[in-house]
Amino acid sequence: MTAMTVFYAAVFFFSQSMLGWAAATAVPERFQVLWTRVVEPNPSQQLPGEI
């Protein structure tokens, strides 16, 4: 039981760096988005949506 608690806490804290932005640096003050495509989910047509 103790080992599982320690394992859970370790995974939680060590995986925090993998969430969100790919780098630890801030987003530049100025940048350009060259291309993007967003498809909204549509449950009636069973489309999950995508980015």
mmCIF file of the N, C-alpha and C atoms, coordinates in Angstrom:
data_MODEL
# 
_entry.id   MODEL 
# 
loop_
_atom_site.group_PDB 
_atom_site.id 
_atom_site.type_symbol 
_atom_site.label_atom_id 
_atom_site.label_alt_id 
_atom_site.label_comp_id 
_atom_site.label_asym_id 
_atom_site.label_entity_id 
_atom_site.label_seq_id 
_atom_site.pdbx_PDB_ins_code 
_atom_site.Cartn_x 
_atom_site.Cartn_y 
_atom_site.Cartn_z 
_atom_site.occupancy 
_atom_site.B_iso_or_equiv 
_atom_site.pdbx_formal_charge 
_atom_site.auth_seq_id 
_atom_site.auth_comp_id 
_atom_site.auth_asym_id 
_atom_site.auth_atom_id 
_atom_site.pdbx_PDB_model_num 
ATOM 1   N N  . MET A 1 1  ? 0.829   -1.194 0.000   1.00 0.00 ? 1  MET A N  1 
ATOM 2   C CA . MET A 1 1  ? 0.000   0.000  0.000   1.00 0.00 ? 1  MET A CA 1 
ATOM 3   C C  . MET A 1 1  ? 0.870   1.253  0.000   1.00 0.00 ? 1  MET A C  1 
ATOM 4   N N  . THR A 1 2  ? 1.911   1.266  0.815   1.00 0.00 ? 2  THR A N  1 
ATOM 5   C CA . THR A 1 2  ? 2.799   2.427  0.882   1.00 0.00 ? 2  THR A CA 1 
ATOM 6   C C  . THR A 1 2  ? 3.547   2.607  -0.430  1.00 0.00 ? 2  THR A C  1 
ATOM 7   N N  . ALA A 1 3  ? 3.983   1.500  -1.032  1.00 0.00 ? 3  ALA A N  1 
ATOM 8   C CA . ALA A 1 3  ? 4.710   1.572  -2.303  1.00 0.00 ? 3  ALA A CA 1 
ATOM 9   C C  . ALA A 1 3  ? 3.822   2.177  -3.387  1.00 0.00 ? 3  ALA A C  1 
ATOM 10  N N  . MET A 1 4  ? 2.569   1.808  -3.404  1.00 0.00 ? 4  MET A N  1 
ATOM 11  C CA . MET A 1 4  ? 1.653   2.336  -4.415  1.00 0.00 ? 4  MET A CA 1 
ATOM 12  C C  . MET A 1 4  ? 1.446   3.834  -4.220  1.00 0.00 ? 4  MET A C  1 
ATOM 13  N N  . THR A 1 5  ? 1.347   4.291  -3.003  1.00 0.00 ? 5  THR A N  1 
ATOM 14  C CA . THR A 1 5  ? 1.180   5.716  -2.714  1.00 0.00 ? 5  THR A CA 1 
ATOM 15  C C  . THR A 1 5  ? 2.406   6.495  -3.162  1.00 0.00 ? 5  THR A C  1 
ATOM 16  N N  . VAL A 1 6  ? 3.579   5.978  -2.869  1.00 0.00 ? 6  VAL A N  1 
ATOM 17  C CA . VAL A 1 6  ? 4.825   6.630  -3.278  1.00 0.00 ? 6  VAL A CA 1 
ATOM 18  C C  . VAL A 1 6  ? 4.927   6.649  -4.802  1.00 0.00 ? 6  VAL A C  1 
ATOM 19  N N  . PHE A 1 7  ? 4.579   5.547  -5.446  1.00 0.00 ? 7  PHE A N  1 
ATOM 20  C CA . PHE A 1 7  ? 4.611   5.472  -6.910  1.00 0.00 ? 7  PHE A CA 1 
ATOM 21  C C  . PHE A 1 7  ? 3.655   6.490  -7.521  1.00 0.00 ? 7  PHE A C  1 
ATOM 22  N N  . TYR A 1 8  ? 2.450   6.583  -6.989  1.00 0.00 ? 8  TYR A N  1 
ATOM 23  C CA . TYR A 1 8  ? 1.458   7.542  -7.488  1.00 0.00 ? 8  TYR A CA 1 
ATOM 24  C C  . TYR A 1 8  ? 1.983   8.969  -7.361  1.00 0.00 ? 8  TYR A C  1 
ATOM 25  N N  . ALA A 1 9  ? 2.538   9.318  -6.211  1.00 0.00 ? 9  ALA A N  1 
ATOM 26  C CA . ALA A 1 9  ? 3.051   10.669 -5.988  1.00 0.00 ? 9  ALA A CA 1 
ATOM 27  C C  . ALA A 1 9  ? 4.219   10.963 -6.935  1.00 0.00 ? 9  ALA A C  1 
ATOM 28  N N  . ALA A 1 10 ? 5.100   9.998  -7.133  1.00 0.00 ? 10 ALA A N  1 
ATOM 29  C CA . ALA A 1 10 ? 6.248   10.198 -8.027  1.00 0.00 ? 10 ALA A CA 1 
ATOM 30  C C  . ALA A 1 10 ? 5.784   10.421 -9.459  1.00 0.00 ? 10 ALA A C  1 
ATOM 31  N N  . VAL A 1 11 ? 4.862   9.611  -9.928  1.00 0.00 ? 11 VAL A N  1 
ATOM 32  C CA . VAL A 1 11 ? 4.349   9.773  -11.293 1.00 0.00 ? 11 VAL A CA 1 
ATOM 33  C C  . VAL A 1 11 ? 3.667   11.128 -11.433 1.00 0.00 ? 11 VAL A C  1 
ATOM 34  N N  . PHE A 1 12 ? 2.903   11.523 -10.453 1.00 0.00 ? 12 PHE A N  1 
ATOM 35  C CA . PHE A 1 12 ? 2.209   12.816 -10.512 1.00 0.00 ? 12 PHE A CA 1 
ATOM 36  C C  . PHE A 1 12 ? 3.198   13.972 -10.650 1.00 0.00 ? 12 PHE A C  1 
ATOM 37  N N  . PHE A 1 13 ? 4.228   14.003 -9.792  1.00 0.00 ? 13 PHE A N  1 
ATOM 38  C CA . PHE A 1 13 ? 5.157   15.131 -9.806  1.00 0.00 ? 13 PHE A CA 1 
ATOM 39  C C  . PHE A 1 13 ? 6.106   15.095 -10.993 1.00 0.00 ? 13 PHE A C  1 
ATOM 40  N N  . PHE A 1 14 ? 6.560   13.930 -11.416 1.00 0.00 ? 14 PHE A N  1 
ATOM 41  C CA . PHE A 1 14 ? 7.483   13.849 -12.539 1.00 0.00 ? 14 PHE A CA 1 
ATOM 42  C C  . PHE A 1 14 ? 6.787   14.031 -13.882 1.00 0.00 ? 14 PHE A C  1 
ATOM 43  N N  . SER A 1 15 ? 5.478   13.830 -13.957 1.00 0.00 ? 15 SER A N  1 
ATOM 44  C CA . SER A 1 15 ? 4.773   14.008 -15.223 1.00 0.00 ? 15 SER A CA 1 
ATOM 45  C C  . SER A 1 15 ? 4.267   15.444 -15.409 1.00 0.00 ? 15 SER A C  1 
ATOM 46  N N  . GLN A 1 16 ? 4.406   16.292 -14.415 1.00 0.00 ? 16 GLN A N  1 
ATOM 47  C CA . GLN A 1 16 ? 3.941   17.677 -14.533 1.00 0.00 ? 16 GLN A CA 1 
ATOM 48  C C  . GLN A 1 16 ? 4.661   18.422 -15.648 1.00 0.00 ? 16 GLN A C  1 
ATOM 49  N N  . SER A 1 17 ? 5.928   18.095 -15.892 1.00 0.00 ? 17 SER A N  1 
ATOM 50  C CA . SER A 1 17 ? 6.678   18.795 -16.937 1.00 0.00 ? 17 SER A CA 1 
ATOM 51  C C  . SER A 1 17 ? 6.209   18.392 -18.331 1.00 0.00 ? 17 SER A C  1 
ATOM 52  N N  . MET A 1 18 ? 5.440   17.329 -18.456 1.00 0.00 ? 18 MET A N  1 
ATOM 53  C CA . MET A 1 18 ? 4.971   16.884 -19.762 1.00 0.00 ? 18 MET A CA 1 
ATOM 54  C C  . MET A 1 18 ? 3.623   17.497 -20.145 1.00 0.00 ? 18 MET A C  1 
ATOM 55  N N  . LEU A 1 19 ? 2.991   18.208 -19.251 1.00 0.00 ? 19 LEU A N  1 
ATOM 56  C CA . LEU A 1 19 ? 1.682   18.782 -19.520 1.00 0.00 ? 19 LEU A CA 1 
ATOM 57  C C  . LEU A 1 19 ? 1.813   20.171 -20.127 1.00 0.00 ? 19 LEU A C  1 
ATOM 58  N N  . GLY A 1 20 ? 0.897   20.530 -20.969 1.00 0.00 ? 20 GLY A N  1 
ATOM 59  C CA . GLY A 1 20 ? 0.855   21.893 -21.503 1.00 0.00 ? 20 GLY A CA 1 
ATOM 60  C C  . GLY A 1 20 ? 1.854   22.130 -22.604 1.00 0.00 ? 20 GLY A C  1 
ATOM 61  N N  . TRP A 1 21 ? 2.577   23.251 -22.537 1.00 0.00 ? 21 TRP A N  1 
ATOM 62  C CA . TRP A 1 21 ? 3.525   23.629 -23.575 1.00 0.00 ? 21 TRP A CA 1 
ATOM 63  C C  . TRP A 1 21 ? 4.640   22.606 -23.678 1.00 0.00 ? 21 TRP A C  1 
ATOM 64  N N  . ALA A 1 22 ? 5.174   22.478 -24.869 1.00 0.00 ? 22 ALA A N  1 
ATOM 65  C CA . ALA A 1 22 ? 6.250   21.516 -25.114 1.00 0.00 ? 22 ALA A CA 1 
ATOM 66  C C  . ALA A 1 22 ? 7.571   21.963 -24.497 1.00 0.00 ? 22 ALA A C  1 
ATOM 67  N N  . ALA A 1 23 ? 7.733   23.227 -24.186 1.00 0.00 ? 23 ALA A N  1 
ATOM 68  C CA . ALA A 1 23 ? 8.967   23.744 -23.601 1.00 0.00 ? 23 ALA A CA 1 
ATOM 69  C C  . ALA A 1 23 ? 8.640   24.543 -22.340 1.00 0.00 ? 23 ALA A C  1 
ATOM 70  N N  . ALA A 1 24 ? 9.614   24.645 -21.477 1.00 0.00 ? 24 ALA A N  1 
ATOM 71  C CA . ALA A 1 24 ? 9.414   25.384 -20.224 1.00 0.00 ? 24 ALA A CA 1 
ATOM 72  C C  . ALA A 1 24 ? 9.505   26.890 -20.422 1.00 0.00 ? 24 ALA A C  1 
ATOM 73  N N  . THR A 1 25 ? 9.888   27.337 -21.604 1.00 0.00 ? 25 THR A N  1 
ATOM 74  C CA . THR A 1 25 ? 10.005  28.768 -21.867 1.00 0.00 ? 25 THR A CA 1 
ATOM 75  C C  . THR A 1 25 ? 8.634   29.373 -22.179 1.00 0.00 ? 25 THR A C  1 
ATOM 76  N N  . ALA A 1 26 ? 8.534   30.667 -22.018 1.00 0.00 ? 26 ALA A N  1 
ATOM 77  C CA . ALA A 1 26 ? 7.269   31.367 -22.284 1.00 0.00 ? 26 ALA A CA 1 
ATOM 78  C C  . ALA A 1 26 ? 7.044   31.509 -23.789 1.00 0.00 ? 26 ALA A C  1 
ATOM 79  N N  . VAL A 1 27 ? 5.811   31.737 -24.170 1.00 0.00 ? 27 VAL A N  1 
ATOM 80  C CA . VAL A 1 27 ? 5.475   31.976 -25.566 1.00 0.00 ? 27 VAL A CA 1 
ATOM 81  C C  . VAL A 1 27 ? 6.091   33.319 -25.967 1.00 0.00 ? 27 VAL A C  1 
ATOM 82  N N  . PRO A 1 28 ? 6.703   33.410 -27.144 1.00 0.00 ? 28 PRO A N  1 
ATOM 83  C CA . PRO A 1 28 ? 7.301   34.683 -27.565 1.00 0.00 ? 28 PRO A CA 1 
ATOM 84  C C  . PRO A 1 28 ? 6.265   35.800 -27.612 1.00 0.00 ? 28 PRO A C  1 
ATOM 85  N N  . GLU A 1 29 ? 6.731   37.005 -27.447 1.00 0.00 ? 29 GLU A N  1 
ATOM 86  C CA . GLU A 1 29 ? 5.827   38.151 -27.457 1.00 0.00 ? 29 GLU A CA 1 
ATOM 87  C C  . GLU A 1 29 ? 5.155   38.306 -28.821 1.00 0.00 ? 29 GLU A C  1 
ATOM 88  N N  . ARG A 1 30 ? 5.874   37.964 -29.877 1.00 0.00 ? 30 ARG A N  1 
ATOM 89  C CA . ARG A 1 30 ? 5.323   38.061 -31.221 1.00 0.00 ? 30 ARG A CA 1 
ATOM 90  C C  . ARG A 1 30 ? 5.652   36.778 -31.990 1.00 0.00 ? 30 ARG A C  1 
ATOM 91  N N  . PHE A 1 31 ? 4.644   36.203 -32.627 1.00 0.00 ? 31 PHE A N  1 
ATOM 92  C CA . PHE A 1 31 ? 4.851   35.003 -33.427 1.00 0.00 ? 31 PHE A CA 1 
ATOM 93  C C  . PHE A 1 31 ? 3.749   34.918 -34.472 1.00 0.00 ? 31 PHE A C  1 
ATOM 94  N N  . GLN A 1 32 ? 3.929   34.044 -35.460 1.00 0.00 ? 32 GLN A N  1 
ATOM 95  C CA . GLN A 1 32 ? 2.946   33.871 -36.527 1.00 0.00 ? 32 GLN A CA 1 
ATOM 96  C C  . GLN A 1 32 ? 2.484   32.424 -36.548 1.00 0.00 ? 32 GLN A C  1 
ATOM 97  N N  . VAL A 1 33 ? 1.186   32.241 -36.692 1.00 0.00 ? 33 VAL A N  1 
ATOM 98  C CA . VAL A 1 33 ? 0.626   30.911 -36.917 1.00 0.00 ? 33 VAL A CA 1 
ATOM 99  C C  . VAL A 1 33 ? 0.473   30.784 -38.423 1.00 0.00 ? 33 VAL A C  1 
ATOM 100 N N  . LEU A 1 34 ? 1.196   29.833 -39.003 1.00 0.00 ? 34 LEU A N  1 
ATOM 101 C CA . LEU A 1 34 ? 1.193   29.703 -40.451 1.00 0.00 ? 34 LEU A CA 1 
ATOM 102 C C  . LEU A 1 34 ? -0.014  28.942 -40.971 1.00 0.00 ? 34 LEU A C  1 
ATOM 103 N N  . TRP A 1 35 ? -0.490  27.968 -40.197 1.00 0.00 ? 35 TRP A N  1 
ATOM 104 C CA . TRP A 1 35 ? -1.604  27.172 -40.674 1.00 0.00 ? 35 TRP A CA 1 
ATOM 105 C C  . TRP A 1 35 ? -2.226  26.433 -39.497 1.00 0.00 ? 35 TRP A C  1 
ATOM 106 N N  . THR A 1 36 ? -3.545  26.318 -39.505 1.00 0.00 ? 36 THR A N  1 
ATOM 107 C CA . THR A 1 36 ? -4.236  25.538 -38.488 1.00 0.00 ? 36 THR A CA 1 
ATOM 108 C C  . THR A 1 36 ? -5.558  25.051 -39.055 1.00 0.00 ? 36 THR A C  1 
ATOM 109 N N  . ARG A 1 37 ? -6.038  23.957 -38.495 1.00 0.00 ? 37 ARG A N  1 
ATOM 110 C CA . ARG A 1 37 ? -7.327  23.407 -38.917 1.00 0.00 ? 37 ARG A CA 1 
ATOM 111 C C  . ARG A 1 37 ? -8.027  22.885 -37.672 1.00 0.00 ? 37 ARG A C  1 
ATOM 112 N N  . VAL A 1 38 ? -9.231  23.347 -37.438 1.00 0.00 ? 38 VAL A N  1 
ATOM 113 C CA . VAL A 1 38 ? -10.019 22.910 -36.293 1.00 0.00 ? 38 VAL A CA 1 
ATOM 114 C C  . VAL A 1 38 ? -11.334 22.365 -36.816 1.00 0.00 ? 38 VAL A C  1 
ATOM 115 N N  . VAL A 1 39 ? -11.652 21.130 -36.448 1.00 0.00 ? 39 VAL A N  1 
ATOM 116 C CA . VAL A 1 39 ? -12.926 20.518 -36.818 1.00 0.00 ? 39 VAL A CA 1 
ATOM 117 C C  . VAL A 1 39 ? -13.719 20.324 -35.532 1.00 0.00 ? 39 VAL A C  1 
ATOM 118 N N  . GLU A 1 40 ? -14.838 21.003 -35.443 1.00 0.00 ? 40 GLU A N  1 
ATOM 119 C CA . GLU A 1 40 ? -15.668 20.922 -34.241 1.00 0.00 ? 40 GLU A CA 1 
ATOM 120 C C  . GLU A 1 40 ? -16.319 19.537 -34.131 1.00 0.00 ? 40 GLU A C  1 
ATOM 121 N N  . PRO A 1 41 ? -16.462 19.030 -32.911 1.00 0.00 ? 41 PRO A N  1 
ATOM 122 C CA . PRO A 1 41 ? -17.160 17.755 -32.734 1.00 0.00 ? 41 PRO A CA 1 
ATOM 123 C C  . PRO A 1 41 ? -18.611 17.862 -33.177 1.00 0.00 ? 41 PRO A C  1 
ATOM 124 N N  . ASN A 1 42 ? -19.130 16.793 -33.770 1.00 0.00 ? 42 ASN A N  1 
ATOM 125 C CA . ASN A 1 42 ? -20.512 16.760 -34.221 1.00 0.00 ? 42 ASN A CA 1 
ATOM 126 C C  . ASN A 1 42 ? -21.105 15.413 -33.832 1.00 0.00 ? 42 ASN A C  1 
ATOM 127 N N  . PRO A 1 43 ? -21.727 15.337 -32.635 1.00 0.00 ? 43 PRO A N  1 
ATOM 128 C CA . PRO A 1 43 ? -22.267 14.057 -32.168 1.00 0.00 ? 43 PRO A CA 1 
ATOM 129 C C  . PRO A 1 43 ? -23.341 13.466 -33.081 1.00 0.00 ? 43 PRO A C  1 
ATOM 130 N N  . SER A 1 44 ? -24.117 14.292 -33.766 1.00 0.00 ? 44 SER A N  1 
ATOM 131 C CA . SER A 1 44 ? -25.183 13.761 -34.619 1.00 0.00 ? 44 SER A CA 1 
ATOM 132 C C  . SER A 1 44 ? -24.628 12.996 -35.824 1.00 0.00 ? 44 SER A C  1 
ATOM 133 N N  . GLN A 1 45 ? -23.419 13.358 -36.263 1.00 0.00 ? 45 GLN A N  1 
ATOM 134 C CA . GLN A 1 45 ? -22.787 12.645 -37.376 1.00 0.00 ? 45 GLN A CA 1 
ATOM 135 C C  . GLN A 1 45 ? -21.651 11.745 -36.887 1.00 0.00 ? 45 GLN A C  1 
ATOM 136 N N  . GLN A 1 46 ? -21.525 11.603 -35.588 1.00 0.00 ? 46 GLN A N  1 
ATOM 137 C CA . GLN A 1 46 ? -20.502 10.787 -34.927 1.00 0.00 ? 46 GLN A CA 1 
ATOM 138 C C  . GLN A 1 46 ? -19.081 11.191 -35.320 1.00 0.00 ? 46 GLN A C  1 
ATOM 139 N N  . LEU A 1 47 ? -18.860 12.499 -35.422 1.00 0.00 ? 47 LEU A N  1 
ATOM 140 C CA . LEU A 1 47 ? -17.529 13.029 -35.701 1.00 0.00 ? 47 LEU A CA 1 
ATOM 141 C C  . LEU A 1 47 ? -16.929 13.533 -34.383 1.00 0.00 ? 47 LEU A C  1 
ATOM 142 N N  . PRO A 1 48 ? -15.781 12.999 -33.945 1.00 0.00 ? 48 PRO A N  1 
ATOM 143 C CA . PRO A 1 48 ? -15.212 13.414 -32.663 1.00 0.00 ? 48 PRO A CA 1 
ATOM 144 C C  . PRO A 1 48 ? -14.573 14.794 -32.678 1.00 0.00 ? 48 PRO A C  1 
ATOM 145 N N  . GLY A 1 49 ? -14.260 15.331 -33.843 1.00 0.00 ? 49 GLY A N  1 
ATOM 146 C CA . GLY A 1 49 ? -13.572 16.605 -33.931 1.00 0.00 ? 49 GLY A CA 1 
ATOM 147 C C  . GLY A 1 49 ? -12.072 16.397 -33.854 1.00 0.00 ? 49 GLY A C  1 
ATOM 148 N N  . GLU A 1 50 ? -11.332 17.387 -34.302 1.00 0.00 ? 50 GLU A N  1 
ATOM 149 C CA . GLU A 1 50 ? -9.869  17.291 -34.292 1.00 0.00 ? 50 GLU A CA 1 
ATOM 150 C C  . GLU A 1 50 ? -9.243  18.669 -34.448 1.00 0.00 ? 50 GLU A C  1 
ATOM 151 N N  . ILE A 1 51 ? -7.989  18.742 -34.092 1.00 0.00 ? 51 ILE A N  1 
ATOM 152 C CA . ILE A 1 51 ? -7.221  19.963 -34.276 1.00 0.00 ? 51 ILE A CA 1 
ATOM 153 C C  . ILE A 1 51 ? -6.045  19.625 -35.160 1.00 0.00 ? 51 ILE A C  1 
# 
